[in-house]
């Protein structure tokens, strides 16, 4: 049995059955999603993919729909959340990241 990465060695996070990961559709987040799905299957964990359409780029909806199609092919639940409300005129990416935080 492999030892989990140091970050998880003293954490109760591995006892959870459900995990959520944010997926933008970019190569880094898709690679992370792919790795976590595989890990989840090996350890009987349920992975939820979550994407946020901030409404800041017209192509975002199509990109997230591609993520949804990929997730369905992986038999994984994918949720698309939509940012409602005023959009910033400046520091758009920083504001978008802040909107993702609880």
Biopython code that builds the backbone (N, CA, C, O; Angstrom):
import numpy as np
from Bio.PDB.StructureBuilder import StructureBuilder

atoms = [
    (1, "UNK", "N", (0.856, -1.183, 0.000)),
    (1, "UNK", "CA", (0.000, 0.000, 0.000)),
    (1, "UNK", "C", (0.894, 1.235, 0.000)),
    (1, "UNK", "O", (1.789, 1.374, 0.833)),
    (2, "UNK", "N", (0.633, 2.119, -0.944)),
    (2, "UNK", "CA", (1.426, 3.342, -1.042)),
    (2, "UNK", "C", (1.025, 4.321, 0.050)),
    (2, "UNK", "O", (-0.146, 4.420, 0.416)),
    (3, "UNK", "N", (2.006, 5.036, 0.561)),
    (3, "UNK", "CA", (1.757, 6.092, 1.532)),
    (3, "UNK", "C", (1.204, 7.299, 0.796)),
    (3, "UNK", "O", (1.762, 7.709, -0.221)),
    (4, "UNK", "N", (0.111, 7.876, 1.296)),
    (4, "UNK", "CA", (-0.430, 9.067, 0.625)),
    (4, "UNK", "C", (0.544, 10.223, 0.738)),
    (4, "UNK", "O", (1.419, 10.222, 1.603)),
    (5, "UNK", "N", (0.393, 11.211, -0.136)),
    (5, "UNK", "CA", (1.271, 12.387, -0.050)),
    (5, "UNK", "C", (1.232, 12.982, 1.352)),
    (5, "UNK", "O", (0.243, 12.842, 2.071)),
    (6, "UNK", "N", (2.320, 13.648, 1.730)),
    (6, "UNK", "CA", (2.466, 14.207, 3.066)),
    (6, "UNK", "C", (1.268, 15.057, 3.481)),
    (6, "UNK", "O", (0.859, 15.030, 4.642)),
    (7, "UNK", "N", (0.712, 15.800, 2.550)),
    (7, "UNK", "CA", (-0.396, 16.683, 2.885)),
    (7, "UNK", "C", (-1.582, 15.900, 3.435)),
    (7, "UNK", "O", (-2.366, 16.451, 4.208)),
    (8, "UNK", "N", (-1.735, 14.634, 3.059)),
    (8, "UNK", "CA", (-2.863, 13.831, 3.507)),
    (8, "UNK", "C", (-2.526, 12.890, 4.661)),
    (8, "UNK", "O", (-3.437, 12.288, 5.229)),
    (9, "UNK", "N", (-1.281, 12.742, 5.023)),
    (9, "UNK", "CA", (-0.902, 11.744, 6.012)),
    (9, "UNK", "C", (-1.568, 11.958, 7.362)),
    (9, "UNK", "O", (-1.866, 10.982, 8.050)),
    (10, "UNK", "N", (-1.806, 13.174, 7.756)),
    (10, "UNK", "CA", (-2.388, 13.445, 9.060)),
    (10, "UNK", "C", (-3.736, 14.143, 8.908)),
    (10, "UNK", "O", (-4.099, 14.995, 9.720)),
    (11, "UNK", "N", (-4.448, 13.789, 7.897)),
    (11, "UNK", "CA", (-5.701, 14.456, 7.602)),
    (11, "UNK", "C", (-6.842, 13.458, 7.588)),
    (11, "UNK", "O", (-6.679, 12.316, 7.158)),
    (12, "UNK", "N", (-7.981, 13.892, 8.055)),
    (12, "UNK", "CA", (-9.171, 13.050, 8.019)),
    (12, "UNK", "C", (-9.878, 13.148, 6.668)),
    (12, "UNK", "O", (-10.910, 12.512, 6.454)),
    (13, "UNK", "N", (-9.326, 13.936, 5.773)),
    (13, "UNK", "CA", (-9.971, 14.136, 4.478)),
    (13, "UNK", "C", (-10.136, 12.817, 3.723)),
    (13, "UNK", "O", (-11.111, 12.642, 2.992)),
    (14, "UNK", "N", (-9.211, 11.910, 3.890)),
    (14, "UNK", "CA", (-9.293, 10.640, 3.168)),
    (14, "UNK", "C", (-10.415, 9.756, 3.668)),
    (14, "UNK", "O", (-10.781, 8.793, 2.994)),
    (15, "UNK", "N", (-10.975, 10.053, 4.837)),
    (15, "UNK", "CA", (-12.097, 9.283, 5.369)),
    (15, "UNK", "C", (-13.413, 9.659, 4.699)),
    (15, "UNK", "O", (-14.399, 8.933, 4.823)),
    (16, "UNK", "N", (-13.439, 10.764, 4.003)),
    (16, "UNK", "CA", (-14.664, 11.216, 3.351)),
    (16, "UNK", "C", (-14.995, 10.334, 2.158)),
    (16, "UNK", "O", (-14.101, 9.766, 1.529)),
    (17, "UNK", "N", (-16.280, 10.221, 1.849)),
    (17, "UNK", "CA", (-16.709, 9.423, 0.694)),
    (17, "UNK", "C", (-16.852, 10.264, -0.556)),
    (17, "UNK", "O", (-16.718, 9.756, -1.669)),
    (18, "UNK", "N", (-17.124, 11.550, -0.380)),
    (18, "UNK", "CA", (-17.372, 12.449, -1.499)),
    (18, "UNK", "C", (-16.312, 13.540, -1.542)),
    (18, "UNK", "O", (-15.917, 14.093, -0.517)),
    (19, "UNK", "N", (-15.865, 13.832, -2.761)),
    (19, "UNK", "CA", (-14.889, 14.886, -2.984)),
    (19, "UNK", "C", (-15.378, 15.750, -4.134)),
    (19, "UNK", "O", (-15.943, 15.249, -5.107)),
    (20, "UNK", "N", (-15.157, 17.052, -4.012)),
    (20, "UNK", "CA", (-15.503, 17.983, -5.081)),
    (20, "UNK", "C", (-14.236, 18.659, -5.560)),
    (20, "UNK", "O", (-13.366, 19.013, -4.765)),
    (21, "UNK", "N", (-14.143, 18.835, -6.866)),
    (21, "UNK", "CA", (-12.990, 19.517, -7.443)),
    (21, "UNK", "C", (-13.499, 20.513, -8.482)),
    (21, "UNK", "O", (-14.362, 20.196, -9.300)),
    (22, "UNK", "N", (-12.944, 21.723, -8.431)),
    (22, "UNK", "CA", (-13.303, 22.742, -9.410)),
    (22, "UNK", "C", (-12.563, 22.473, -10.707)),
    (22, "UNK", "O", (-11.364, 22.196, -10.713)),
    (23, "UNK", "N", (-13.300, 22.561, -11.806)),
    (23, "UNK", "CA", (-12.738, 22.275, -13.123)),
    (23, "UNK", "C", (-13.097, 23.426, -14.059)),
    (23, "UNK", "O", (-14.271, 23.706, -14.298)),
    (24, "UNK", "N", (-12.064, 24.086, -14.585)),
    (24, "UNK", "CA", (-12.295, 25.208, -15.498)),
    (24, "UNK", "C", (-12.427, 24.759, -16.948)),
    (24, "UNK", "O", (-12.997, 25.465, -17.779)),
    (25, "UNK", "N", (-11.899, 23.586, -17.237)),
    (25, "UNK", "CA", (-11.859, 23.113, -18.616)),
    (25, "UNK", "C", (-10.483, 23.266, -19.226)),
    (25, "UNK", "O", (-10.229, 22.750, -20.315)),
    (26, "UNK", "N", (-9.586, 23.967, -18.544)),
    (26, "UNK", "CA", (-8.204, 24.114, -19.005)),
    (26, "UNK", "C", (-7.431, 22.822, -18.767)),
    (26, "UNK", "O", (-7.888, 21.941, -18.039)),
    (27, "UNK", "N", (-6.273, 22.720, -19.378)),
    (27, "UNK", "CA", (-5.514, 21.463, -19.288)),
    (27, "UNK", "C", (-5.111, 21.081, -17.861)),
    (27, "UNK", "O", (-5.113, 19.896, -17.528)),
    (28, "UNK", "N", (-4.770, 22.040, -17.024)),
    (28, "UNK", "CA", (-4.376, 21.712, -15.653)),
    (28, "UNK", "C", (-5.543, 21.138, -14.861)),
    (28, "UNK", "O", (-5.400, 20.112, -14.197)),
    (29, "UNK", "N", (-6.690, 21.791, -14.929)),
    (29, "UNK", "CA", (-7.826, 21.312, -14.145)),
    (29, "UNK", "C", (-8.375, 20.002, -14.701)),
    (29, "UNK", "O", (-8.869, 19.167, -13.943)),
    (30, "UNK", "N", (-8.294, 19.816, -16.013)),
    (30, "UNK", "CA", (-8.755, 18.545, -16.589)),
    (30, "UNK", "C", (-7.824, 17.401, -16.187)),
    (30, "UNK", "O", (-8.285, 16.289, -15.930)),
    (31, "UNK", "N", (-6.521, 17.667, -16.131)),
    (31, "UNK", "CA", (-5.571, 16.643, -15.683)),
    (31, "UNK", "C", (-5.834, 16.292, -14.221)),
    (31, "UNK", "O", (-5.807, 15.120, -13.845)),
    (32, "UNK", "N", (-6.089, 17.307, -13.401)),
    (32, "UNK", "CA", (-6.411, 17.062, -12.000)),
    (32, "UNK", "C", (-7.691, 16.240, -11.881)),
    (32, "UNK", "O", (-7.746, 15.284, -11.108)),
    (33, "UNK", "N", (-8.711, 16.605, -12.638)),
    (33, "UNK", "CA", (-9.970, 15.855, -12.600)),
    (33, "UNK", "C", (-9.746, 14.404, -13.005)),
    (33, "UNK", "O", (-10.250, 13.490, -12.353)),
    (34, "UNK", "N", (-9.001, 14.194, -14.066)),
    (34, "UNK", "CA", (-8.716, 12.834, -14.539)),
    (34, "UNK", "C", (-8.014, 12.021, -13.446)),
    (34, "UNK", "O", (-8.383, 10.877, -13.181)),
    (35, "UNK", "N", (-7.004, 12.619, -12.819)),
    (35, "UNK", "CA", (-6.259, 11.923, -11.766)),
    (35, "UNK", "C", (-7.158, 11.612, -10.572)),
    (35, "UNK", "O", (-7.100, 10.510, -10.028)),
    (36, "UNK", "N", (-7.988, 12.569, -10.160)),
    (36, "UNK", "CA", (-8.858, 12.343, -9.010)),
    (36, "UNK", "C", (-9.946, 11.313, -9.295)),
    (36, "UNK", "O", (-10.322, 10.544, -8.411)),
    (37, "UNK", "N", (-10.444, 11.299, -10.509)),
    (37, "UNK", "CA", (-11.443, 10.287, -10.862)),
    (37, "UNK", "C", (-10.834, 8.892, -10.741)),
    (37, "UNK", "O", (-11.453, 7.983, -10.188)),
    (38, "UNK", "N", (-9.628, 8.731, -11.257)),
    (38, "UNK", "CA", (-8.950, 7.447, -11.138)),
    (38, "UNK", "C", (-8.694, 7.071, -9.692)),
    (38, "UNK", "O", (-8.912, 5.928, -9.291)),
    (39, "UNK", "N", (-8.229, 8.044, -8.905)),
    (39, "UNK", "CA", (-7.989, 7.810, -7.480)),
    (39, "UNK", "C", (-9.294, 7.423, -6.784)),
    (39, "UNK", "O", (-9.327, 6.493, -5.978)),
    (40, "UNK", "N", (-10.360, 8.144, -7.106)),
    (40, "UNK", "CA", (-11.658, 7.871, -6.491)),
    (40, "UNK", "C", (-12.149, 6.469, -6.792)),
    (40, "UNK", "O", (-12.682, 5.794, -5.912)),
    (41, "UNK", "N", (-11.977, 6.034, -8.010)),
    (41, "UNK", "CA", (-12.402, 4.675, -8.370)),
    (41, "UNK", "C", (-11.591, 3.618, -7.627)),
    (41, "UNK", "O", (-12.134, 2.601, -7.196)),
    (42, "UNK", "N", (-10.301, 3.860, -7.481)),
    (42, "UNK", "CA", (-9.455, 2.891, -6.770)),
    (42, "UNK", "C", (-9.760, 2.827, -5.282)),
    (42, "UNK", "O", (-9.508, 1.807, -4.642)),
    (43, "UNK", "N", (-10.303, 3.911, -4.724)),
    (43, "UNK", "CA", (-10.521, 3.985, -3.278)),
    (43, "UNK", "C", (-12.000, 4.102, -2.907)),
    (43, "UNK", "O", (-12.334, 4.477, -1.783)),
    (44, "UNK", "N", (-12.882, 3.782, -3.853)),
    (44, "UNK", "CA", (-14.328, 3.823, -3.611)),
    (44, "UNK", "C", (-14.802, 5.189, -3.110)),
    (44, "UNK", "O", (-15.570, 5.282, -2.152)),
    (45, "UNK", "N", (-14.331, 6.235, -3.770)),
    (45, "UNK", "CA", (-14.726, 7.611, -3.455)),
    (45, "UNK", "C", (-15.550, 8.156, -4.616)),
    (45, "UNK", "O", (-15.361, 7.760, -5.766)),
    (46, "UNK", "N", (-16.452, 9.054, -4.306)),
    (46, "UNK", "CA", (-17.294, 9.664, -5.322)),
    (46, "UNK", "C", (-16.769, 11.069, -5.598)),
    (46, "UNK", "O", (-16.706, 11.900, -4.693)),
    (47, "UNK", "N", (-16.396, 11.331, -6.834)),
    (47, "UNK", "CA", (-15.839, 12.624, -7.234)),
    (47, "UNK", "C", (-16.920, 13.452, -7.926)),
    (47, "UNK", "O", (-17.570, 12.985, -8.861)),
    (48, "UNK", "N", (-17.101, 14.669, -7.464)),
    (48, "UNK", "CA", (-18.009, 15.629, -8.089)),
    (48, "UNK", "C", (-17.153, 16.684, -8.783)),
    (48, "UNK", "O", (-16.223, 17.217, -8.177)),
    (49, "UNK", "N", (-17.447, 16.985, -10.018)),
    (49, "UNK", "CA", (-16.766, 18.064, -10.728)),
    (49, "UNK", "C", (-17.671, 19.295, -10.699)),
    (49, "UNK", "O", (-18.873, 19.201, -10.946)),
    (50, "UNK", "N", (-17.081, 20.437, -10.397)),
    (50, "UNK", "CA", (-17.838, 21.677, -10.322)),
    (50, "UNK", "C", (-17.147, 22.729, -11.174)),
    (50, "UNK", "O", (-15.941, 22.946, -11.060)),
    (51, "UNK", "N", (-17.920, 23.373, -12.022)),
    (51, "UNK", "CA", (-17.401, 24.464, -12.850)),
    (51, "UNK", "C", (-18.240, 25.703, -12.597)),
    (51, "UNK", "O", (-19.427, 25.612, -12.285)),
    (52, "UNK", "N", (-17.611, 26.858, -12.736)),
    (52, "UNK", "CA", (-18.320, 28.123, -12.555)),
    (52, "UNK", "C", (-18.246, 28.914, -13.851)),
    (52, "UNK", "O", (-17.164, 29.204, -14.361)),
    (53, "UNK", "N", (-19.415, 29.256, -14.372)),
    (53, "UNK", "CA", (-19.474, 30.165, -15.511)),
    (53, "UNK", "C", (-19.650, 31.561, -14.933)),
    (53, "UNK", "O", (-20.727, 31.930, -14.463)),
    (54, "UNK", "N", (-18.573, 32.319, -14.979)),
    (54, "UNK", "CA", (-18.590, 33.664, -14.412)),
    (54, "UNK", "C", (-19.305, 34.662, -15.323)),
    (54, "UNK", "O", (-19.585, 35.788, -14.911)),
    (55, "UNK", "N", (-19.599, 34.256, -16.555)),
    (55, "UNK", "CA", (-20.263, 35.148, -17.491)),
    (55, "UNK", "C", (-19.369, 36.267, -17.980)),
    (55, "UNK", "O", (-19.852, 37.308, -18.425)),
    (56, "UNK", "N", (-18.057, 36.054, -17.897)),
    (56, "UNK", "CA", (-17.117, 37.098, -18.296)),
    (56, "UNK", "C", (-16.603, 36.917, -19.713)),
    (56, "UNK", "O", (-16.113, 37.866, -20.325)),
    (57, "UNK", "N", (-16.714, 35.701, -20.238)),
    (57, "UNK", "CA", (-16.249, 35.420, -21.607)),
    (57, "UNK", "C", (-17.352, 34.682, -22.343)),
    (57, "UNK", "O", (-17.944, 33.750, -21.800)),
    (58, "UNK", "N", (-17.631, 35.084, -23.565)),
    (58, "UNK", "CA", (-18.720, 34.479, -24.320)),
    (58, "UNK", "C", (-18.488, 32.996, -24.609)),
    (58, "UNK", "O", (-19.445, 32.234, -24.742)),
    (59, "UNK", "N", (-17.214, 32.583, -24.706)),
    (59, "UNK", "CA", (-16.919, 31.186, -25.019)),
    (59, "UNK", "C", (-16.970, 30.261, -23.804)),
    (59, "UNK", "O", (-16.871, 29.044, -23.959)),
    (60, "UNK", "N", (-17.121, 30.812, -22.607)),
    (60, "UNK", "CA", (-17.077, 30.006, -21.383)),
    (60, "UNK", "C", (-18.170, 28.941, -21.340)),
    (60, "UNK", "O", (-17.908, 27.810, -20.931)),
    (61, "UNK", "N", (-19.376, 29.278, -21.751)),
    (61, "UNK", "CA", (-20.476, 28.308, -21.699)),
    (61, "UNK", "C", (-20.157, 27.085, -22.558)),
    (61, "UNK", "O", (-20.402, 25.954, -22.138)),
    (62, "UNK", "N", (-19.620, 27.299, -23.739)),
    (62, "UNK", "CA", (-19.251, 26.177, -24.610)),
    (62, "UNK", "C", (-18.130, 25.339, -24.031)),
    (62, "UNK", "O", (-18.139, 24.113, -24.145)),
    (63, "UNK", "N", (-17.160, 25.998, -23.407)),
    (63, "UNK", "CA", (-16.058, 25.270, -22.780)),
    (63, "UNK", "C", (-16.569, 24.386, -21.641)),
    (63, "UNK", "O", (-16.150, 23.237, -21.501)),
    (64, "UNK", "N", (-17.469, 24.928, -20.840)),
    (64, "UNK", "CA", (-17.995, 24.151, -19.724)),
    (64, "UNK", "C", (-18.915, 23.036, -20.198)),
    (64, "UNK", "O", (-19.018, 21.996, -19.547)),
    (65, "UNK", "N", (-19.577, 23.243, -21.313)),
    (65, "UNK", "CA", (-20.388, 22.168, -21.881)),
    (65, "UNK", "C", (-19.489, 21.025, -22.346)),
    (65, "UNK", "O", (-19.864, 19.858, -22.231)),
    (66, "UNK", "N", (-18.310, 21.347, -22.869)),
    (66, "UNK", "CA", (-17.342, 20.303, -23.239)),
    (66, "UNK", "C", (-16.892, 19.524, -22.012)),
    (66, "UNK", "O", (-16.716, 18.308, -22.080)),
    (67, "UNK", "N", (-16.704, 20.209, -20.896)),
    (67, "UNK", "CA", (-16.362, 19.530, -19.643)),
    (67, "UNK", "C", (-17.502, 18.598, -19.241)),
    (67, "UNK", "O", (-17.262, 17.468, -18.816)),
    (68, "UNK", "N", (-18.742, 19.071, -19.375)),
    (68, "UNK", "CA", (-19.903, 18.262, -19.010)),
    (68, "UNK", "C", (-19.984, 16.991, -19.855)),
    (68, "UNK", "O", (-20.287, 15.916, -19.338)),
    (69, "UNK", "N", (-19.714, 17.115, -21.141)),
    (69, "UNK", "CA", (-19.737, 15.945, -22.037)),
    (69, "UNK", "C", (-18.646, 14.964, -21.629)),
    (69, "UNK", "O", (-18.883, 13.757, -21.567)),
    (70, "UNK", "N", (-17.451, 15.478, -21.350)),
    (70, "UNK", "CA", (-16.340, 14.625, -20.917)),
    (70, "UNK", "C", (-16.680, 13.928, -19.603)),
    (70, "UNK", "O", (-16.438, 12.730, -19.451)),
    (71, "UNK", "N", (-17.244, 14.682, -18.652)),
    (71, "UNK", "CA", (-17.600, 14.114, -17.349)),
    (71, "UNK", "C", (-18.629, 12.999, -17.501)),
    (71, "UNK", "O", (-18.539, 11.961, -16.845)),
    (72, "UNK", "N", (-19.601, 13.224, -18.369)),
    (72, "UNK", "CA", (-20.622, 12.194, -18.602)),
    (72, "UNK", "C", (-19.984, 10.932, -19.170)),
    (72, "UNK", "O", (-20.357, 9.825, -18.784)),
    (73, "UNK", "N", (-19.036, 11.084, -20.073)),
    (73, "UNK", "CA", (-18.331, 9.924, -20.644)),
    (73, "UNK", "C", (-17.534, 9.183, -19.569)),
    (73, "UNK", "O", (-17.292, 7.982, -19.685)),
    (74, "UNK", "N", (-17.125, 9.913, -18.517)),
    (74, "UNK", "CA", (-16.390, 9.308, -17.405)),
    (74, "UNK", "C", (-17.332, 8.767, -16.331)),
    (74, "UNK", "O", (-16.883, 8.198, -15.336)),
    (75, "UNK", "N", (-18.635, 8.947, -16.534)),
    (75, "UNK", "CA", (-19.664, 8.551, -15.560)),
    (75, "UNK", "C", (-19.474, 9.297, -14.233)),
    (75, "UNK", "O", (-19.586, 8.714, -13.155)),
    (76, "UNK", "N", (-19.182, 10.603, -14.340)),
    (76, "UNK", "CA", (-18.951, 11.451, -13.169)),
    (76, "UNK", "C", (-19.951, 12.601, -13.212)),
    (76, "UNK", "O", (-20.245, 13.147, -14.275)),
    (77, "UNK", "N", (-20.464, 12.954, -12.048)),
    (77, "UNK", "CA", (-21.398, 14.077, -11.948)),
    (77, "UNK", "C", (-20.633, 15.385, -12.117)),
    (77, "UNK", "O", (-19.567, 15.583, -11.533)),
    (78, "UNK", "N", (-21.200, 16.266, -12.925)),
    (78, "UNK", "CA", (-20.602, 17.583, -13.162)),
    (78, "UNK", "C", (-21.673, 18.635, -12.947)),
    (78, "UNK", "O", (-22.757, 18.555, -13.526)),
    (79, "UNK", "N", (-21.374, 19.610, -12.122)),
    (79, "UNK", "CA", (-22.286, 20.715, -11.847)),
    (79, "UNK", "C", (-21.705, 21.985, -12.444)),
    (79, "UNK", "O", (-20.524, 22.285, -12.267)),
    (80, "UNK", "N", (-22.549, 22.732, -13.156)),
    (80, "UNK", "CA", (-22.141, 24.037, -13.661)),
    (80, "UNK", "C", (-22.900, 25.088, -12.862)),
    (80, "UNK", "O", (-24.130, 25.130, -12.878)),
    (81, "UNK", "N", (-22.158, 25.924, -12.171)),
    (81, "UNK", "CA", (-22.737, 27.025, -11.414)),
    (81, "UNK", "C", (-22.572, 28.304, -12.228)),
    (81, "UNK", "O", (-21.593, 28.463, -12.956)),
    (82, "UNK", "N", (-23.521, 29.199, -12.101)),
    (82, "UNK", "CA", (-23.465, 30.457, -12.845)),
    (82, "UNK", "C", (-23.392, 31.624, -11.873)),
    (82, "UNK", "O", (-24.176, 31.712, -10.928)),
    (83, "UNK", "N", (-22.448, 32.508, -12.115)),
    (83, "UNK", "CA", (-22.288, 33.707, -11.298)),
    (83, "UNK", "C", (-23.341, 34.707, -11.759)),
    (83, "UNK", "O", (-23.303, 35.194, -12.888)),
    (84, "UNK", "N", (-24.278, 35.002, -10.868)),
    (84, "UNK", "CA", (-25.307, 36.006, -11.137)),
    (84, "UNK", "C", (-24.931, 37.272, -10.394)),
    (84, "UNK", "O", (-24.333, 37.216, -9.319)),
    (85, "UNK", "N", (-25.268, 38.366, -10.944)),
    (85, "UNK", "CA", (-24.979, 39.628, -10.266)),
    (85, "UNK", "C", (-24.052, 40.492, -11.089)),
    (85, "UNK", "O", (-23.687, 40.165, -12.219)),
    (86, "UNK", "N", (-23.685, 41.602, -10.486)),
    (86, "UNK", "CA", (-22.845, 42.563, -11.186)),
    (86, "UNK", "C", (-21.463, 41.989, -11.453)),
    (86, "UNK", "O", (-20.912, 41.236, -10.650)),
    (87, "UNK", "N", (-20.930, 42.360, -12.585)),
    (87, "UNK", "CA", (-19.582, 41.957, -12.970)),
    (87, "UNK", "C", (-18.651, 43.160, -12.817)),
    (87, "UNK", "O", (-19.066, 44.289, -13.080)),
    (88, "UNK", "N", (-17.432, 42.950, -12.406)),
    (88, "UNK", "CA", (-16.493, 44.064, -12.224)),
    (88, "UNK", "C", (-16.031, 44.634, -13.561)),
    (88, "UNK", "O", (-16.046, 43.950, -14.584)),
    (89, "UNK", "N", (-15.626, 45.886, -13.532)),
    (89, "UNK", "CA", (-15.058, 46.527, -14.718)),
    (89, "UNK", "C", (-13.544, 46.374, -14.754)),
    (89, "UNK", "O", (-12.940, 46.424, -15.825)),
    (90, "UNK", "N", (-12.930, 46.188, -13.590)),
    (90, "UNK", "CA", (-11.479, 46.024, -13.492)),
    (90, "UNK", "C", (-11.174, 44.833, -12.594)),
    (90, "UNK", "O", (-12.040, 44.366, -11.854)),
    (91, "UNK", "N", (-9.935, 44.344, -12.662)),
    (91, "UNK", "CA", (-9.488, 43.190, -11.855)),
    (91, "UNK", "C", (-10.467, 42.027, -11.998)),
    (91, "UNK", "O", (-10.855, 41.399, -11.013)),
    (92, "UNK", "N", (-10.856, 41.753, -13.237)),
    (92, "UNK", "CA", (-11.907, 40.776, -13.509)),
    (92, "UNK", "C", (-11.552, 39.380, -12.987)),
    (92, "UNK", "O", (-12.375, 38.745, -12.328)),
    (93, "UNK", "N", (-10.355, 38.901, -13.270)),
    (93, "UNK", "CA", (-9.997, 37.547, -12.851)),
    (93, "UNK", "C", (-9.921, 37.444, -11.320)),
    (93, "UNK", "O", (-10.326, 36.434, -10.745)),
    (94, "UNK", "N", (-9.409, 38.477, -10.673)),
    (94, "UNK", "CA", (-9.346, 38.467, -9.208)),
    (94, "UNK", "C", (-10.754, 38.430, -8.614)),
    (94, "UNK", "O", (-11.017, 37.678, -7.676)),
    (95, "UNK", "N", (-11.645, 39.235, -9.155)),
    (95, "UNK", "CA", (-13.031, 39.248, -8.686)),
    (95, "UNK", "C", (-13.702, 37.897, -8.934)),
    (95, "UNK", "O", (-14.473, 37.422, -8.100)),
    (96, "UNK", "N", (-13.409, 37.281, -10.080)),
    (96, "UNK", "CA", (-13.995, 35.970, -10.389)),
    (96, "UNK", "C", (-13.534, 34.934, -9.387)),
    (96, "UNK", "O", (-14.335, 34.124, -8.922)),
    (97, "UNK", "N", (-12.254, 34.945, -9.046)),
    (97, "UNK", "CA", (-11.738, 33.992, -8.053)),
    (97, "UNK", "C", (-12.380, 34.230, -6.701)),
    (97, "UNK", "O", (-12.713, 33.271, -6.004)),
    (98, "UNK", "N", (-12.562, 35.484, -6.313)),
    (98, "UNK", "CA", (-13.202, 35.798, -5.034)),
    (98, "UNK", "C", (-14.650, 35.328, -5.021)),
    (98, "UNK", "O", (-15.155, 34.901, -3.982)),
    (99, "UNK", "N", (-15.315, 35.402, -6.159)),
    (99, "UNK", "CA", (-16.714, 34.950, -6.244)),
    (99, "UNK", "C", (-16.814, 33.445, -6.053)),
    (99, "UNK", "O", (-17.855, 32.946, -5.626)),
    (100, "UNK", "N", (-15.748, 32.714, -6.362)),
    (100, "UNK", "CA", (-15.745, 31.263, -6.192)),
    (100, "UNK", "C", (-15.609, 30.861, -4.733)),
    (100, "UNK", "O", (-15.970, 29.742, -4.367)),
    (101, "UNK", "N", (-15.096, 31.750, -3.894)),
    (101, "UNK", "CA", (-14.841, 31.427, -2.495)),
    (101, "UNK", "C", (-16.146, 31.515, -1.701)),
    (101, "UNK", "O", (-16.982, 32.382, -1.955)),
    (102, "UNK", "N", (-16.308, 30.596, -0.727)),
    (102, "UNK", "CA", (-17.551, 30.645, 0.091)),
    (102, "UNK", "C", (-17.554, 31.839, 1.018)),
    (102, "UNK", "O", (-18.510, 32.034, 1.769)),
]
sb = StructureBuilder()
sb.init_structure("model")
sb.init_model(0)
sb.init_chain("A")
sb.init_seg("    ")
for serial, (resi, resn, name, xyz) in enumerate(atoms, 1):
    if name == "N":
        sb.init_residue(resn, " ", resi, " ")
    sb.init_atom(name, np.array(xyz, "f"), 0.0, 1.0, " ", f" {name:<3s}", serial, name[0])
structure = sb.get_structure()
